[in-house]
Amino acid sequence: MRGVHCGKAGPSASSGTGSPDVSELSAEGLTAAEIAARTSLSVHTVNTHRQHIYAKMCVKNVADMLRKAGELGIL
């Protein structure tokens, strides 16, 4: 992503409602459409949150995110 430096993005992609956030639901293996159905977010917003998470973690997809989260001990 142009202009984005790993680990320098904003706060986590939480819905702010106390419900599970996009990263947690992604880690459960849910698709963007499934996450949108469980939250008040649109599919586009879910995908935007995922891209921000990927940028923060310097990964390109959910599989890489899960691998890195395991390596970091956050899963």
C-alpha positions in Angstrom: 0.0 0.0 0.0 1.4 3.3 -1.0 2.2 5.7 1.8 1.4 3.2 4.5 4.3 2.0 6.7 4.0 -1.3 8.6 2.9 -0.9 12.2 2.1 2.8 11.7 -1.6 2.7 11.0 -4.3 3.9 13.3 -6.3 2.1 16.0 -7.6 -1.5 15.6 -10.6 -2.2 13.4 -13.1 -2.5 16.1 -16.8 -1.8 15.6 -16.8 0.1 18.9 -20.0 -1.7 20.0 -18.5 -4.3 22.2 -19.1 -6.9 19.6 -16.2 -8.9 18.2 -14.0 -6.9 15.9 -13.1 -7.5 12.3 -9.7 -9.0 13.2 -11.3 -11.5 15.6 -14.0 -12.5 13.2 -11.4 -12.8 10.4 -9.4 -15.1 12.6 -12.4 -17.3 13.0 -12.4 -17.8 9.2 -15.4 -15.7 8.4 -15.7 -14.0 5.0 -16.2 -10.3 4.7 -19.9 -10.9 3.9 -20.3 -13.1 7.0 -18.6 -10.4 9.1 -20.9 -7.8 7.7 -24.0 -9.9 8.5 -22.9 -10.2 12.1 -22.0 -6.6 12.6 -23.5 -3.3 11.5 -20.7 -2.8 9.0 -21.0 -3.0 5.2 -18.9 -5.5 3.2 -16.9 -2.6 1.9 -16.2 -1.3 5.4 -15.1 -4.8 6.5 -12.7 -5.0 3.6 -11.4 -1.6 4.4 -10.8 -2.6 8.0 -9.0 -5.7 6.8 -6.7 -3.7 4.6 -5.8 -1.5 7.5 -5.1 -4.5 9.7 -2.9 -6.0 6.9 -1.0 -2.8 6.6 -0.4 -2.6 10.4 0.9 -6.2 10.4 2.8 -6.0 7.1 0.8 -8.9 5.6 -1.2 -9.4 2.4 -4.1 -11.6 3.3 -6.0 -13.4 6.1 -3.7 -16.5 6.0 -0.6 -14.3 6.5 -2.3 -12.4 9.2 -3.1 -15.6 11.1 0.4 -16.9 10.7 2.0 -13.7 11.9 -0.5 -13.4 14.8 0.5 -16.9 15.9 4.2 -16.0 15.7 3.6 -12.9 17.8 1.6 -14.9 20.3 -1.6 -12.8 19.9 -3.8 -15.7 18.8 
